[in-house]
Amino acid sequence: MSTFAFFVLIWLALTAALLAPQARVLRALWREPVFARPVVIIESDDWGPGPASDALMLRRIAEQLADICDREGRPALMTLGVVLGKPDGAAILADDCQRYHRRLLDEDAYAPIVEAMRAGCNKGVFSVQRHGLEHFWPASLLGRARDDLELRRWLADPDARSERLPSALQSRWVDSTVLPSSALPDAEIEAAVREEGEVFERIFGERPKVAVPNTFVWSAAVERAWAADGVRCVVSCGRQYEGRSADGGLMPPTRELFNAQHGFGDIRYLVRDVYFEPVRGHRAEQVWQGVAERTALGRPALIETHRESFIAAQEPAEQALNELVSALRGVVRRHPSVCFLSPAALVDTFGVQYSPLLHHGAALRLTFFLRRLLASAVLSRALKLSGLRFLIPLLIRVLTTVESAQDTRRVGC
């Protein structure tokens, strides 16, 4: 054996040893669908009971989205992660925080909000998603409020928003009465999920097919209950968290998730990892960059935003809407082949053999797979130590050149 061959074998062995612990990630990156067109979805959470001004803003958003279309004429779409209820603070305080009382979105006081949501859905610019009966676990709120003056003040405010709750309390699917959080009983989870589904169906006519876990904290028991209640898609940030630590922060993630990956039952995962919060200073340019990066990786761009950006004082709320419109118009200009879909429609493409929205050729899939390797934070150290971080770009260049030559020959025919 020559010296060169010996060193190649040593390098291959070391590379295999470095990558072996990440075999699951490598498999998932290869199996992840490769999109042939840019796909953009605005994902907006926390909409629910609120003042009439929320309904006016929803209608304004719907009007603006309807004027921005892809080449098939589909309007830009914003999902609404709907929180179906809020605490009846006055009643809770009257019971000295011993019993939970709620107000639901289907009360007459919130009819303008529901009507605005339904109208947007009928126009094809909104899609409603499950985001909890509340944005917290009721027993956790009561337990903390008994000894927390600030929470009692929050309950006493009829206009209080869930966005103002302590972060740890906003994780619905854990008991955060005492930190670190603890798991909820399976039976209570199942009952809560069924109740959510029933209320959602009563308001919107059908059970939700898409669930967005509050603060991306959920457990296997929650997901099983969702699947049993008709959920087919769970939207996450690409990681699953299952609890809150002693300081109230998120515990380390228990899983990394990928687009189209299977969950319980018929559930598929979607990853949303482009962040756009105008109220926090985010601008359209960040959306353009995020869409370009996801498109280069053959991934859809699910853009996360929240009600908070659009319900601020009049001037910042107006600026947020203008920034959203600017972002979407800029996406259409930069990516004329952009596709606006709902998460449910996006998940449907995963089950379509030879969907025109996806790349199927091995060479193209390999090119995108290699790009994803370079973009993976989990693989960064292994790629650097093995030298693959320097070799993969060369291989991508070769594959791209070959594919371009093949395209030229096909055009010539």
C-alpha positions in Angstrom: 0.0 0.0 0.0 1.4 3.4 -0.9 1.9 6.1 1.7 -0.8 8.3 0.0 -3.4 5.5 0.2 -2.4 4.8 3.8 -3.0 8.4 4.8 -6.3 8.5 2.8 -7.5 5.4 4.8 -6.5 7.1 8.1 -8.3 10.3 7.1 -11.5 8.3 6.1 -11.4 6.4 9.4 -11.0 9.6 11.5 -13.7 11.3 9.5 -16.1 8.4 10.0 -15.3 8.5 13.7 -16.1 12.2 13.9 -19.3 11.9 12.0 -20.7 8.7 13.5 -22.2 10.3 16.6 -24.2 12.6 14.2 -25.5 9.7 12.1 -29.1 10.7 12.9 -28.6 14.3 11.8 -26.9 13.2 8.6 -29.8 10.9 7.8 -32.3 13.6 8.5 -30.5 16.2 6.4 -30.5 13.7 3.4 -34.2 12.8 3.9 -35.3 16.4 4.2 -37.2 17.5 1.1 -35.4 19.9 -1.3 -37.6 22.6 -2.5 -37.3 23.7 -6.2 -38.9 27.1 -5.5 -38.7 29.6 -2.6 -41.6 28.9 -0.2 -42.6 31.7 2.2 -45.1 31.7 5.1 -45.6 34.4 7.7 -46.2 32.7 11.0 -47.9 35.0 13.5 -48.8 33.8 17.0 -50.8 34.8 20.1 -54.0 36.2 18.4 -57.1 35.8 20.6 -59.4 37.7 22.9 -58.6 41.4 22.9 -60.0 44.9 22.1 -61.8 45.8 18.9 -58.6 47.5 17.7 -57.1 43.9 17.2 -59.9 43.2 14.7 -59.2 46.4 12.8 -55.5 45.5 12.6 -56.3 42.0 11.4 -58.5 43.4 8.6 -55.7 45.9 7.6 -53.2 43.1 7.5 -55.6 41.0 5.3 -56.1 43.9 2.9 -52.4 44.3 2.4 -51.6 40.6 2.0 -54.3 40.2 -0.6 -52.4 42.7 -2.9 -49.2 40.6 -2.8 -49.4 37.5 -4.9 -47.1 34.8 -6.3 -47.0 33.9 -10.0 -50.0 31.5 -9.6 -52.0 34.4 -8.1 -52.0 33.0 -4.6 -51.9 35.9 -2.0 -49.3 36.1 0.7 -50.4 34.1 3.7 -50.1 34.7 7.4 -50.9 32.0 9.9 -52.7 33.0 13.1 -51.6 31.0 16.1 -54.9 31.3 17.9 -55.1 31.4 21.7 -58.8 30.6 22.4 -59.2 32.1 25.8 -58.0 34.4 28.5 -58.4 34.5 32.3 -61.4 36.2 33.8 -59.2 38.1 36.3 -61.9 39.7 38.3 -63.6 36.3 38.9 -60.3 34.6 39.8 -59.4 37.3 42.3 -62.9 37.2 43.8 -62.2 33.5 44.5 -58.8 34.4 46.0 -57.0 32.5 43.2 -58.5 29.2 44.3 -60.4 28.5 41.2 -59.8 29.3 37.5 -62.3 31.3 35.4 -61.9 32.0 31.7 -63.3 34.1 28.9 -63.5 32.5 25.5 -63.0 33.9 22.0 -66.6 33.1 21.0 -68.1 35.6 23.4 -70.0 38.5 21.8 -67.3 41.0 23.0 -64.7 39.3 20.7 -67.0 38.8 17.7 -65.2 41.4 15.6 -61.9 39.6 16.0 -63.4 36.2 15.0 -65.1 37.8 12.0 -61.8 39.4 10.9 -60.1 36.0 11.2 -62.8 34.2 9.3 -62.9 36.9 6.6 -59.1 36.6 6.1 -59.3 32.8 5.9 -62.0 33.1 3.2 -59.7 35.4 1.3 -56.9 32.9 1.5 -54.6 35.3 3.4 -55.0 33.8 6.9 -54.8 30.3 8.2 -55.7 29.6 11.8 -53.6 27.3 13.9 -53.8 25.7 17.4 -51.8 27.7 20.0 -53.6 26.8 23.2 -56.8 27.4 25.1 -54.6 29.8 27.1 -50.9 30.7 26.7 -50.2 29.2 30.1 -51.3 26.2 32.2 -54.2 27.6 34.4 -53.2 25.7 37.6 -49.6 27.1 37.3 -51.0 30.7 36.9 -53.2 30.2 40.0 -50.4 28.7 42.1 -48.0 31.5 41.3 -50.6 34.3 41.7 -51.5 33.3 45.3 -48.1 34.6 46.4 -47.2 37.0 43.6 -48.5 40.6 43.8 -47.4 41.4 40.3 -49.5 38.5 38.9 -52.5 39.6 40.9 -52.1 43.1 39.4 -51.9 41.5 36.0 -55.2 39.6 36.7 -56.8 42.8 37.9 -56.2 44.5 34.6 -59.0 43.7 32.2 -56.8 44.6 29.2 -53.9 42.5 30.3 -52.1 40.5 27.6 -50.4 37.1 27.9 -47.3 38.7 26.4 -46.7 40.4 29.7 -46.6 37.2 31.7 -43.3 35.8 33.0 -41.7 33.8 30.2 -41.7 30.5 32.2 -45.5 30.8 32.7 -46.1 31.2 29.0 -45.0 27.6 28.5 -48.5 26.0 28.5 -47.6 22.3 28.5 -45.6 22.1 31.8 -46.3 22.8 35.4 -44.3 25.9 36.2 -45.9 26.7 39.6 -42.5 25.9 41.0 -39.2 26.0 39.0 -37.7 24.0 37.6 -40.9 22.9 35.9 -42.4 19.5 36.2 -44.4 17.3 33.7 -48.2 17.5 33.7 -50.2 14.3 34.2 -51.1 12.6 30.8 -54.8 12.5 31.6 -54.9 16.3 32.2 -53.0 16.9 28.9 -55.4 14.7 27.0 -58.5 16.4 28.5 -57.0 19.9 27.8 -56.2 19.0 24.1 -59.7 17.6 23.6 -61.3 20.7 25.1 -59.1 22.9 22.9 -60.2 21.0 19.8 -63.9 21.3 20.7 -63.7 25.0 21.3 -61.7 25.6 18.1 -64.2 23.6 16.1 -67.1 25.5 17.6 -65.5 28.8 16.6 -63.9 28.0 13.2 -65.9 25.0 12.0 -63.2 22.4 12.1 -60.5 21.0 14.4 -57.0 22.5 13.7 -54.6 20.5 11.6 -51.6 22.5 12.7 -50.3 23.0 16.2 -47.7 25.6 17.4 -46.5 24.7 20.9 -46.3 27.7 23.2 -42.6 28.7 23.6 -41.8 25.4 21.7 -42.2 23.5 25.0 -44.1 20.2 24.6 -43.8 16.5 25.5 -44.4 13.2 23.8 -47.7 13.0 25.8 -48.8 16.4 24.3 -47.9 15.3 20.8 -49.8 12.0 21.1 -52.9 13.9 22.3 -52.6 16.3 19.4 -52.3 13.5 16.9 -55.4 11.8 18.4 -57.3 15.1 18.0 -56.5 15.5 14.3 -53.2 17.5 14.2 -51.1 16.6 11.2 -48.4 19.2 11.5 -46.3 20.6 14.4 -44.4 23.9 13.8 -41.3 24.4 15.8 -38.0 26.3 15.8 -36.2 23.1 14.8 -35.8 22.0 18.4 -38.0 20.4 21.0 -37.9 21.7 24.6 -39.6 19.9 27.4 -39.2 22.1 30.4 -38.2 25.3 32.2 -35.0 25.5 34.4 -34.7 26.9 37.9 -34.0 30.4 36.5 -37.1 30.2 34.2 -35.1 29.7 31.0 -35.6 26.9 28.6 -34.0 23.6 29.5 -31.6 22.2 26.9 -33.5 20.8 23.8 -34.3 17.1 23.8 -34.4 16.8 20.1 -33.4 18.5 16.9 -36.2 18.5 14.3 -36.2 18.8 10.5 -38.8 19.6 7.8 -41.0 16.7 6.9 -39.7 14.5 9.8 -42.4 12.2 11.1 -43.8 12.5 14.6 -46.6 10.6 16.3 -49.4 9.3 14.1 -49.6 11.3 10.9 -47.8 14.3 12.3 -45.0 15.9 10.3 -42.8 18.7 11.5 -42.1 22.1 9.9 -39.2 24.3 11.0 -39.6 28.0 11.3 -36.4 29.8 12.0 -36.6 33.2 10.4 -37.4 35.9 12.9 -39.2 39.1 12.2 -40.4 41.3 15.1 -40.7 44.9 13.9 -41.5 46.0 17.5 -38.0 44.8 18.4 -36.3 46.6 15.6 -36.3 43.9 12.9 -36.5 45.2 9.3 -37.4 43.9 5.9 -33.8 43.3 5.0 -33.6 40.5 7.6 -36.5 38.8 6.0 -34.9 39.0 2.6 -31.7 37.6 3.9 -33.5 34.7 5.7 -35.5 33.8 2.6 -32.3 33.8 0.4 -30.5 31.6 2.9 -33.4 29.1 3.2 -33.8 29.0 -0.6 -30.1 28.3 -1.1 -30.6 25.3 1.2 -33.7 24.1 -0.5 -35.8 24.8 2.5 -39.1 26.7 3.0 -38.8 30.1 4.9 -41.3 30.1 7.8 -41.1 33.6 9.2 -42.0 34.0 12.9 -43.7 37.1 14.2 -46.2 37.8 16.9 -49.4 39.8 17.7 -47.2 42.0 19.9 -45.7 43.8 16.9 -49.1 44.8 15.5 -51.0 45.8 18.7 -48.5 48.4 20.0 -49.3 52.1 20.0 -50.6 53.4 16.7 -47.3 54.6 15.3 -45.2 51.5 16.0 -48.1 49.2 14.9 -48.3 51.1 11.6 -44.6 50.9 11.2 -44.8 47.1 11.8 -47.4 46.7 9.1 -45.5 48.8 6.6 -42.4 46.7 7.3 -44.3 43.5 6.8 -45.6 44.7 3.4 -42.1 46.0 2.4 -40.6 42.6 3.4 -43.1 40.6 1.3 -43.0 42.9 -1.7 -39.2 42.7 -1.6 -39.4 38.9 -1.5 -41.5 38.8 -4.6 -39.1 41.1 -6.5 -36.1 39.1 -5.5 -37.7 35.7 -6.0 -40.2 35.9 -8.8 -40.9 32.1 -8.5 -41.8 32.4 -4.8 -44.7 30.2 -3.6 -47.1 31.3 -0.9 -48.6 28.2 0.8 -50.2 27.4 4.2 -48.4 24.9 6.5 -51.1 22.3 5.9 -50.7 22.6 2.1 -46.9 22.5 2.5 -47.1 19.3 4.4 -49.4 17.8 1.7 -46.6 18.1 -0.8 -44.5 15.7 1.2 -46.9 12.9 0.3 -47.1 13.7 -3.4 -44.8 11.5 -5.5 -42.7 13.7 -7.9 -44.3 17.0 -6.6 -43.2 19.8 -9.0 -42.4 21.9 -5.9 -39.6 19.5 -5.0 -36.3 18.5 -6.5 -36.0 14.7 -7.1 -32.7 14.3 -9.0 -29.9 12.7 -7.0 -27.2 15.1 -8.2 -29.3 18.2 -7.2 -30.3 16.6 -3.9 -26.6 15.9 -3.2 -25.7 19.5 -3.8 -28.3 20.8 -1.4 -27.3 18.1 1.1 -23.7 19.3 1.1 -24.9 22.9 1.6 -26.9 21.8 4.6 -23.9 20.1 6.1 -22.0 23.3 6.0 -24.9 25.2 7.5 -25.4 22.8 10.4 -24.2 24.1 13.7 -24.3 20.5 15.1 -21.8 19.3 12.5 -19.6 22.3 12.5 -16.9 20.9 14.7 -16.7 17.5 13.0 -16.5 19.1 9.6 -13.7 21.5 10.7 -11.6 18.8 12.4 -12.0 16.4 9.4 -11.2 19.0 6.8 -14.5 18.5 5.1 -15.4 22.2 5.7 -12.8 23.0 3.1 -13.4 20.0 0.7 -17.2 20.3 0.6 -17.3 23.7 -1.1 -15.1 22.3 -3.9 -17.4 19.4 -4.4 -20.4 21.7 -4.5 -18.7 23.8 -7.2 -18.0 20.6 -9.3 -21.6 19.4 -8.9 -23.0 22.8 -9.8 -20.8 23.0 -12.9 -21.9 19.5 -14.0 -25.6 20.3 -13.5 -25.2 23.6 -15.4 -23.6 21.8 -18.3 -26.5 19.3 -18.3 -29.0 22.1 -18.3 -27.3 23.7 -21.2 -27.4 20.5 -23.2 -31.1 20.0 -22.4 -31.9 23.6 -23.6 -30.0 22.9 -26.8 -32.2 19.9 -27.5 
